[in-house]
């Protein structure tokens, strides 16, 4: 998986591209470091170019959500579509994240 990140107005933007799998657990470390080194109020994921997510990656997202909650940081997800949206719907992940309407 590739990602594009930016930090603006206390918001950490992360655009995920391609396939997000358990092999991408470095994302958790990257976000943890960003949170430690910046004043972040919100982590915003953009899934507009995410084509696939496996169960390991779902676990990574849940760990990120838990880490953010411990630090009073909001987590938002937007542009969920295709197979990724189906996985979010079937696993009830839509209720576990603040999903921003497309």
GIHUZI-V170020 format. One record per residue. RES is the residue in one small letter. SS is DSSP state (h for helix, s for strand, l for the rest). NEAR is the number of other ideal C-beta (glycine too) atoms within 12 Angstrom. Layout:
BEGIN
RES;SS;NEAR  RES;SS;NEAR
END
This chain:
BEGIN
x;l;29  x;s;17  x;s;27  x;s;19  x;s;24  x;s;17  x;s;23  x;s;13  x;l;13  x;l;17  x;s;23  x;s;37  x;s;25  x;s;40  x;s;24  x;s;36  x;s;23  x;s;21  x;s;21  x;s;38  x;l;23  x;h;20  x;h;14  x;h;30  x;l;21  x;h;18  x;h;34  x;h;27  x;h;16  x;h;24  x;h;36  x;h;25  x;h;17  x;h;29  x;h;28  x;h;15  x;h;12  x;l;22  x;l;16  x;l;31  x;l;20  x;s;28  x;s;38  x;s;35  x;s;42  x;s;28  x;s;36  x;s;24  x;s;24  x;s;35  x;s;23  x;s;25  x;s;36  x;l;23  x;h;17  x;h;21  x;h;35  x;h;27  x;h;23  x;h;32  x;h;39  x;h;23  x;h;22  x;h;39  x;h;27  x;h;19  x;h;26  x;h;31  x;h;18  x;h;13  x;l;23  x;l;14  x;l;28  x;s;22  x;s;34  x;s;26  x;s;40  x;s;28  x;l;24  x;l;32  x;l;22  x;h;18  x;h;18  x;h;36  x;h;24  x;h;15  x;h;25  x;h;28  x;h;17  x;h;14  x;l;21  x;l;13  x;h;28  x;h;19  x;h;12  x;l;20  x;l;28  x;s;22  x;s;25  x;s;19  x;l;10  x;l;13
END
